[in-house]
């Protein structure tokens, strides 16, 4: 019997991966005005999403020939490497977008949020596990009018190890007082899926344009639990619940 749904935030309730991609694109255009196309950067970001910040920055610097332009900004930001300067430029754009509640509302994932509301009305326990900081997560949740939607919220500030380590899921399960085999995680990324599975939690993965290929490349999650069309999410979660009822924990 499923007692809890545990939601990721970035990419699952709000399209922050798209905002991150846009921030990289705008930073690249700032470094080489007129020489970089936004759509090309967005497409390139899809190939590196889920990697570390350094890996993403270095890949885009190389792909679009931005190394020297970024190197010229190193002293300005008090850093040592071109990729660090590139990251600082893109964070300026990203934080500006996050500060705008209208941007966040426009980029929410309505089907995923609708599932959250259905779970709450049904009396199901709900938690949020995110690699955003507490301050960032609170800001996003307030913008989405979800400030009081969860029984428990865990952020990167609460754990030593980030996803794909299962620590944050184990923390949420402990707080909810729910066994791992009675919880379903709603995730959008391969690292999130790996974290939930490592904690023993069932997973339904909601693919985005930035994570679809990576999710389908996973061997640990059967394809029937990967949702490619957002409006199919309720049906897949219902099927997951029925599967657990008939097959046990």
Secondary structure, 3 states (H helix, E strand, C coil): CCCEEEECCECCCECHHHHHHHHHHHHHHHHCCCCCCHHHHHHHHHHHCCCCHHHHHHHHHHHCCCHHHHHCCHHHHCCCCHHHHHHHHHHHHHHHHHCCHHHHHHCECHHHHHHHHHHHHCCCEEEEECCCCHHHHHHHHHHCCCCCCCCEEECHHHCCCCCCCCHHHHHHHHHHCCCHHHEEEEECCHHHHHHHHHCCCEEEEECCCCCHHHHHCCCCCCHHHEECCHHHHHHHHHHHHHHHHHHCC
